[in-house]
């Protein structure tokens, strides 16, 4: 289970990316963040943000339109 969960369903870019960045900024190194999106471009945009900031995407699961990204803060 993630340390923090961020549900940004019904949000379109750039909001999921901005909210993910804000959540990660408040977290400690090594903590995990689960980001839940339902807007297809958000999956790739959030993944790109995470890796560009040096964090790690541990897992991506898709359940219909819902995508869950599990991120470990660097």
mmCIF file of the C-alpha atoms, coordinates in Angstrom:
data_MODEL
# 
_entry.id   MODEL 
# 
loop_
_atom_site.group_PDB 
_atom_site.id 
_atom_site.type_symbol 
_atom_site.label_atom_id 
_atom_site.label_alt_id 
_atom_site.label_comp_id 
_atom_site.label_asym_id 
_atom_site.label_entity_id 
_atom_site.label_seq_id 
_atom_site.pdbx_PDB_ins_code 
_atom_site.Cartn_x 
_atom_site.Cartn_y 
_atom_site.Cartn_z 
_atom_site.occupancy 
_atom_site.B_iso_or_equiv 
_atom_site.pdbx_formal_charge 
_atom_site.auth_seq_id 
_atom_site.auth_comp_id 
_atom_site.auth_asym_id 
_atom_site.auth_atom_id 
_atom_site.pdbx_PDB_model_num 
ATOM 1  C CA . UNK A 1 1  ? 0.000   0.000  0.000   1.00 0.00 ? 1  UNK A CA 1 
ATOM 2  C CA . UNK A 1 2  ? 1.242   3.479  -0.880  1.00 0.00 ? 2  UNK A CA 1 
ATOM 3  C CA . UNK A 1 3  ? 2.176   6.054  1.759   1.00 0.00 ? 3  UNK A CA 1 
ATOM 4  C CA . UNK A 1 4  ? 0.117   8.675  -0.088  1.00 0.00 ? 4  UNK A CA 1 
ATOM 5  C CA . UNK A 1 5  ? -2.715  8.302  -2.613  1.00 0.00 ? 5  UNK A CA 1 
ATOM 6  C CA . UNK A 1 6  ? -3.561  11.003 -5.134  1.00 0.00 ? 6  UNK A CA 1 
ATOM 7  C CA . UNK A 1 7  ? -6.816  10.532 -7.071  1.00 0.00 ? 7  UNK A CA 1 
ATOM 8  C CA . UNK A 1 8  ? -6.896  12.871 -10.041 1.00 0.00 ? 8  UNK A CA 1 
ATOM 9  C CA . UNK A 1 9  ? -9.701  11.150 -11.931 1.00 0.00 ? 9  UNK A CA 1 
ATOM 10 C CA . UNK A 1 10 ? -11.919 13.574 -13.864 1.00 0.00 ? 10 UNK A CA 1 
ATOM 11 C CA . UNK A 1 11 ? -8.935  15.958 -14.160 1.00 0.00 ? 11 UNK A CA 1 
ATOM 12 C CA . UNK A 1 12 ? -7.269  16.720 -17.494 1.00 0.00 ? 12 UNK A CA 1 
ATOM 13 C CA . UNK A 1 13 ? -3.688  17.760 -18.110 1.00 0.00 ? 13 UNK A CA 1 
ATOM 14 C CA . UNK A 1 14 ? -1.868  19.664 -16.889 1.00 0.00 ? 14 UNK A CA 1 
ATOM 15 C CA . UNK A 1 15 ? -3.646  19.264 -13.507 1.00 0.00 ? 15 UNK A CA 1 
ATOM 16 C CA . UNK A 1 16 ? -2.691  15.601 -12.851 1.00 0.00 ? 16 UNK A CA 1 
ATOM 17 C CA . UNK A 1 17 ? 0.967   16.418 -13.535 1.00 0.00 ? 17 UNK A CA 1 
ATOM 18 C CA . UNK A 1 18 ? 0.897   19.557 -11.392 1.00 0.00 ? 18 UNK A CA 1 
ATOM 19 C CA . UNK A 1 19 ? -0.831  17.807 -8.489  1.00 0.00 ? 19 UNK A CA 1 
ATOM 20 C CA . UNK A 1 20 ? 1.584   14.865 -8.708  1.00 0.00 ? 20 UNK A CA 1 
ATOM 21 C CA . UNK A 1 21 ? 4.537   17.244 -8.577  1.00 0.00 ? 21 UNK A CA 1 
ATOM 22 C CA . UNK A 1 22 ? 3.034   19.052 -5.561  1.00 0.00 ? 22 UNK A CA 1 
ATOM 23 C CA . UNK A 1 23 ? 2.377   15.771 -3.726  1.00 0.00 ? 23 UNK A CA 1 
ATOM 24 C CA . UNK A 1 24 ? 5.922   14.512 -4.336  1.00 0.00 ? 24 UNK A CA 1 
ATOM 25 C CA . UNK A 1 25 ? 7.374   17.805 -3.092  1.00 0.00 ? 25 UNK A CA 1 
ATOM 26 C CA . UNK A 1 26 ? 5.681   17.245 0.298   1.00 0.00 ? 26 UNK A CA 1 
ATOM 27 C CA . UNK A 1 27 ? 6.899   13.656 0.657   1.00 0.00 ? 27 UNK A CA 1 
ATOM 28 C CA . UNK A 1 28 ? 10.078  12.217 2.154   1.00 0.00 ? 28 UNK A CA 1 
ATOM 29 C CA . UNK A 1 29 ? 12.654  10.264 0.160   1.00 0.00 ? 29 UNK A CA 1 
ATOM 30 C CA . UNK A 1 30 ? 11.705  6.593  -0.111  1.00 0.00 ? 30 UNK A CA 1 
ATOM 31 C CA . UNK A 1 31 ? 7.980   7.149  0.402   1.00 0.00 ? 31 UNK A CA 1 
ATOM 32 C CA . UNK A 1 32 ? 5.540   5.873  -2.200  1.00 0.00 ? 32 UNK A CA 1 
ATOM 33 C CA . UNK A 1 33 ? 2.773   7.718  -4.009  1.00 0.00 ? 33 UNK A CA 1 
ATOM 34 C CA . UNK A 1 34 ? -0.122  6.089  -5.827  1.00 0.00 ? 34 UNK A CA 1 
ATOM 35 C CA . UNK A 1 35 ? -1.485  8.334  -8.585  1.00 0.00 ? 35 UNK A CA 1 
ATOM 36 C CA . UNK A 1 36 ? -4.884  7.372  -9.988  1.00 0.00 ? 36 UNK A CA 1 
ATOM 37 C CA . UNK A 1 37 ? -5.826  8.819  -13.380 1.00 0.00 ? 37 UNK A CA 1 
ATOM 38 C CA . UNK A 1 38 ? -8.565  8.245  -15.942 1.00 0.00 ? 38 UNK A CA 1 
ATOM 39 C CA . UNK A 1 39 ? -7.517  10.687 -18.666 1.00 0.00 ? 39 UNK A CA 1 
ATOM 40 C CA . UNK A 1 40 ? -5.420  8.660  -21.170 1.00 0.00 ? 40 UNK A CA 1 
ATOM 41 C CA . UNK A 1 41 ? -2.635  11.241 -21.780 1.00 0.00 ? 41 UNK A CA 1 
ATOM 42 C CA . UNK A 1 42 ? -2.135  11.617 -18.017 1.00 0.00 ? 42 UNK A CA 1 
ATOM 43 C CA . UNK A 1 43 ? -0.601  8.142  -17.739 1.00 0.00 ? 43 UNK A CA 1 
ATOM 44 C CA . UNK A 1 44 ? 2.326   9.070  -19.963 1.00 0.00 ? 44 UNK A CA 1 
ATOM 45 C CA . UNK A 1 45 ? 2.572   12.672 -18.768 1.00 0.00 ? 45 UNK A CA 1 
ATOM 46 C CA . UNK A 1 46 ? 2.745   11.675 -15.093 1.00 0.00 ? 46 UNK A CA 1 
ATOM 47 C CA . UNK A 1 47 ? 5.258   8.919  -15.894 1.00 0.00 ? 47 UNK A CA 1 
ATOM 48 C CA . UNK A 1 48 ? 7.422   11.390 -17.811 1.00 0.00 ? 48 UNK A CA 1 
ATOM 49 C CA . UNK A 1 49 ? 7.322   13.913 -14.939 1.00 0.00 ? 49 UNK A CA 1 
ATOM 50 C CA . UNK A 1 50 ? 8.264   11.271 -12.372 1.00 0.00 ? 50 UNK A CA 1 
ATOM 51 C CA . UNK A 1 51 ? 11.257  9.962  -14.300 1.00 0.00 ? 51 UNK A CA 1 
ATOM 52 C CA . UNK A 1 52 ? 12.451  13.447 -15.290 1.00 0.00 ? 52 UNK A CA 1 
ATOM 53 C CA . UNK A 1 53 ? 12.584  14.399 -11.588 1.00 0.00 ? 53 UNK A CA 1 
ATOM 54 C CA . UNK A 1 54 ? 14.626  11.298 -10.740 1.00 0.00 ? 54 UNK A CA 1 
ATOM 55 C CA . UNK A 1 55 ? 11.830  9.359  -9.036  1.00 0.00 ? 55 UNK A CA 1 
ATOM 56 C CA . UNK A 1 56 ? 10.991  5.741  -9.870  1.00 0.00 ? 56 UNK A CA 1 
ATOM 57 C CA . UNK A 1 57 ? 7.790   4.294  -11.312 1.00 0.00 ? 57 UNK A CA 1 
ATOM 58 C CA . UNK A 1 58 ? 7.458   0.991  -9.458  1.00 0.00 ? 58 UNK A CA 1 
ATOM 59 C CA . UNK A 1 59 ? 4.283   -0.246 -11.117 1.00 0.00 ? 59 UNK A CA 1 
ATOM 60 C CA . UNK A 1 60 ? 1.519   0.751  -13.521 1.00 0.00 ? 60 UNK A CA 1 
ATOM 61 C CA . UNK A 1 61 ? -1.801  -1.096 -13.441 1.00 0.00 ? 61 UNK A CA 1 
ATOM 62 C CA . UNK A 1 62 ? -4.757  -0.526 -15.725 1.00 0.00 ? 62 UNK A CA 1 
ATOM 63 C CA . UNK A 1 63 ? -8.322  -1.416 -14.753 1.00 0.00 ? 63 UNK A CA 1 
ATOM 64 C CA . UNK A 1 64 ? -10.549 -0.356 -17.628 1.00 0.00 ? 64 UNK A CA 1 
ATOM 65 C CA . UNK A 1 65 ? -10.228 3.423  -17.895 1.00 0.00 ? 65 UNK A CA 1 
ATOM 66 C CA . UNK A 1 66 ? -8.528  3.714  -14.497 1.00 0.00 ? 66 UNK A CA 1 
ATOM 67 C CA . UNK A 1 67 ? -4.720  3.736  -14.404 1.00 0.00 ? 67 UNK A CA 1 
ATOM 68 C CA . UNK A 1 68 ? -2.750  3.495  -11.144 1.00 0.00 ? 68 UNK A CA 1 
ATOM 69 C CA . UNK A 1 69 ? 0.894   4.545  -11.071 1.00 0.00 ? 69 UNK A CA 1 
ATOM 70 C CA . UNK A 1 70 ? 2.950   3.592  -8.023  1.00 0.00 ? 70 UNK A CA 1 
ATOM 71 C CA . UNK A 1 71 ? 5.857   5.993  -7.595  1.00 0.00 ? 71 UNK A CA 1 
ATOM 72 C CA . UNK A 1 72 ? 8.807   5.924  -5.213  1.00 0.00 ? 72 UNK A CA 1 
ATOM 73 C CA . UNK A 1 73 ? 10.218  9.334  -4.306  1.00 0.00 ? 73 UNK A CA 1 
ATOM 74 C CA . UNK A 1 74 ? 13.964  9.674  -4.835  1.00 0.00 ? 74 UNK A CA 1 
# 
